[in-house]
Amino acid sequence: MGNLNAIGLQADKANDLAEKLNVLLANYSIFYQNTRGYHWNIKGDKFFELHVKFEELYDDLRLKIDEIAERILTLGESPAHNYSAYAAVSLIKESDKVSDGVEAVKGILESFKTLIILQRELLDLSGDADDEGTNALMSDYIREQEKLVWMYSAFLK
């Protein structure tokens, strides 16, 4: 029992999960800021539709960022909280000022693809660690984001 953390998980596996969750947190944080930029800078005939959709998306990302950080804390570790750390590990890169709706939606779809892949990796790790909390969180995110991928993809067709 001395090898277990406060929530009964093996400490080394919880640490591995927290490290991977910090990578996920970095990706969410860069995606969040990119989406804010899309929201602020969008122009064109779909402005009203996309402006609202991007705001809905960044509001949801902000909530998920907080949930991921709290999960890292629950595992007994500390979440990263600065953009220099995020930029160093994020697979999602900062976007430049994007005002074209199609380009913004393509960036969103690429970001979702990256997140879903990372979250599936976390599903494997959390399953191996018997970490139902992280597992459920990732499963919920994947289910929701797969639907959003379908919807944003439909916009491009």
C-alpha positions, 0 to 999 in steps of 0.5 A: 500500500505504500506504493499507492497515491492518495486515490489508491493508484500506483504512484508511478502510473499516476505520475505517468498519467499526469505527465501525459495529461500535462501534454494534453493540457498544453494542446488544449491551451494552444487550441483554446487560444487559436479558437479565440483568435478565430473568433476575434478575426473571422470575416466574410459571409459566414461571420455571424454563424462562425463567430458564435460557433467559435465562441461556443467552442472556446467556452467548452475548451476553457472548461475542459482545460480546468477539468484536465488541470484538476485531474492532474492535481487529483493524481497528485501532480501539478499542472503546467500553467504557462504558455512557454511550457505549453509551446514546448510540448504541444503538437498543436501549434499557434495559428497566425491571424486567421480571418478566413472561415474555411481555414479556421475550420480546417485548423479546428479539425486538425486540432480535434484530430490531435486531441482525439489521438492523445486522448485515446493514448490516455485511455490506454494508460488509464485503463492499465492504471485502473484509473477510472476517473481519467478513463471516463473523462477521456471517453466523454471527450472523445465521444463529444469531439467525434461528433464535432468533427462530423459537424465541422466537416459537414460545414466544409462540404 
